[in-house]
Amino acid sequence: IRVFSEISNVEDVARVVVNERIPDYKVSLPEKTAYRTAVYWLPVEISNKADMLGLQCDVHVGEGCEFAVDGDRYKVEMNAGRAWSHSAVSSILEDGSLRVLCTSPENQPIYSGEGEILYVPVRIAADAPDKISFSISGVVISKIDSSSEKIEGYEVEVPVEDMIVGDLDGDGEINVADVTGIISVVMGNQGF
């Protein structure tokens, strides 16, 4: 995003607005560190307008990891803050990618703005390389007016580090926040 105060005259502002238009919809994957032998909750971020009802995408994982399974299905979690009335289903495709479909049974739009919309749990192997590639392709959004739009995918490499036993929040150190989390789990107040 260009900061208009850095632009010297009105003609340049007009050129930026016309030629460097911000897309209505954009999907991305942040570069958050993953830890060996742990489940990495791959966050899928989206920037969208208020007319977006749903999303379909294919998630690809690199060497050294696999999609987490919950019973007989592949697990995907929605961000309740952005898509409170939505649910997600997923299935493995022939190429090994995970197709994710997010819909609202009540036809409620996803809150507009930018941020994480869903999380795909991925198991990181003990012998995973120091960087793992993740990508999203085949992204299609559905809109309130019953139309759909294909949007560009995204690829990212995330760093992989050895897990520190006892570091529940993944901040790289064991501190009071981790102890509080352990006590909460033991007392049955919170799950992982």
Sequence and secondary structure as in RCSB ss.txt:
>XXXX:A:sequence
IRVFSEISNVEDVARVVVNERIPDYKVSLPEKTAYRTAVYWLPVEISNKADMLGLQCDVHVGEGCEFAVDGDRYK
VEMNAGRAWSHSAVSSILEDGSLRVLCTSPENQPIYSGEGEILYVPVRIAADAPDKISFSISGVVISKIDSSSEK
IEGYEVEVPVEDMIVGDLDGDGEINVADVTGIISVVMGNQGF
>XXXX:A:secstr
   GGG  SHHHHHHHHHHT   S EEE     EETTSEEEEEEEEEE TTEEEEEEEEEE TTEEE EETTEE 
 EE TTT TT EEEEEE TTS EEEEEE TT      EEEEEEEEEEEE TT  SEEEEEEEEEEEEETTS EEE
E  EEEEEEEE   TT TT SSS  HHHHHHHHHHHTTS   
